[in-house]
Amino acid sequence: MNTEQKRLIERLIEVPQARTEQLITLLSTWLEVERDSETCNMICIALTCTREIDQSLNDVREGK
């Protein structure tokens, strides 16, 4: 992959990656204050999925 292609990929995933990071922050904050165990389990599942998406975006950025 050449430099121009890398820059294009970085620009294309910049906003989705920022939104994913916002979602991780939101879910983490919610999990810290939630007392209902069923809701905590659902938040954990959503947080795991969001972290996997974030890792996939990082992999794309690194060219993996």
Secondary structure as UniProt FT lines:
FT   HELIX           3..33
FT   HELIX           37..62
//
